[in-house]
Amino acid sequence: MKKLIFGFIATVFFSGTSIAQTTQYQKPVSVVFTAKADLISAINGCYTLQVRVYMTNDGDTTLVSWATVQFGDCGQRRETNANQTCKDQEFKGDYFYYTADSLKYCLVDLLEDEVIYSKYIIEKDRVISSVKK
């Protein structure tokens, strides 16, 4: 019985090794996300930005999502829900509005990633500091 089990393990191990040996080397994919923002308005402490997230993959940059974002003293929010995929919603104190053409991914879903969220905050702070000068 031990020989049978050892034989089975050896067969699985060596067949797995031969598969690994025939697999071609794949170049590691380097994906970088960046956030960009532009001021739409700043009225009485209510800021409205257009925020975009881009993905760069092996030198090719693609817009993956965008939304209109409001934060500050904006009063009552208006929900439009013009996009069937992404719903207007609040995320960490900012309110995200989507239009019918906000692309495949919801910006809020991308901002769940800490790296992308930190880039969003840096870009948001950059725009706010330029307004306050």
N, C-alpha and C positions, 0 to 999 in steps of 0.2 A: 504494500500500500504506500509506503514512504517513497519507493522508487516511482510509482505512478504520479504522486503529488509533485515530487521533485521534477519529474519529466514534464509535467504540465506547466509548472512555474518556469522552467527553463525555456520551454517552447514560447510561452507568452513573452518572456523577457527578450529573447533573441529575435522574435518576430517584431516586437516593438522597436528594438534597436535597428533592425534593417529598415523599417519604415522611416525612422528618424534620419538614417543615413541617406535615404533617397530624397528627402524633402529639400527643396531648394531654399537657399538663404533669402530671407525677405529683409529689405532695407527697413529699419525702424522708421515709423511715421512720426514726424514732428508736427504737432498741431499746437498753434498758439492762438489764443483768443484775445481780442482787444475790444475796448469799449470807446465809443465816441459820443459826444453830446453837444447839442446846439441849443442855445436859449431861444425859446419861442416868446415868452413874456415873463415879466417880473412886476407884479402889480400888488401894492400894499402887503408885501410879505408872502405872496403866493407866487411860487416859481413854477413855470411850465417849460419842460425841456423835451426835445426829441432825442431819444437815446437809441443807439445802434450797437449791435455786437457783431463783430467780424471774426471769421475763422481763417487763419492762414495755415495751409497744409502744403508742405513742400514747395513754398514760393507762391502758390496761388491763393489770393485773398477773396473770400466770399462773404457777402452780407448774409447772416443767418437769422437775424431777428431785429425788430425795432418796435418801439412803442412811444407814445406820448406819456410823459411822467409829470405828475404834479405833486408838490410837497410844500410845506409851510402853512401859513394861515390862509387856506383856500376856501373855507366855509364848506357848504354842502357839496358833495360830489355828485356828478351826473354820470350815470352808467349808460353807455351806448350799446355795448355788446354787439357791435357791427360784425365782428369776426366770429365765425362758427367754431373755430378751433380754440381760440384764446378768449377767456372771459375777463372783462374789466375787473380789477381787484386791487386790494391794498397788500403791500408786501413791505414789511419792516418800516412802516410809517410813510412810505411813498405810495401814490396811487397810479396804477398803470392802466392806460386806455389803449385799446387796439382798434385798428381799422380793418376793413375787409382784406387788405393786402399786406398784413404784417408778417408775411412769409410763413415758413413751415413750423418754426419753433416759437413757443411763447417765451418772451423775455424773462418773465418771472421764473419759469422752469430753469432757464440758463443761469439765473442769478442764485439759484440754490447752491451752485458750485462756489466755494469760498474764493477761489482765485478770480473767477469772473466777477463775483460780487465786489471784491476789493478793487478791481479795475474800474468798475462802475462808480464806486464811491470816490475814487481819485478823480475821475472825469467830472463827476457831479460837483465836487469841491472846486475844481479848476474853473468851471463855468460860473459858479456862485461868487468866487473870489474876484473874477473879472467884472462882475456886475457891481460889486460893492466898492470898487476903486473909484 
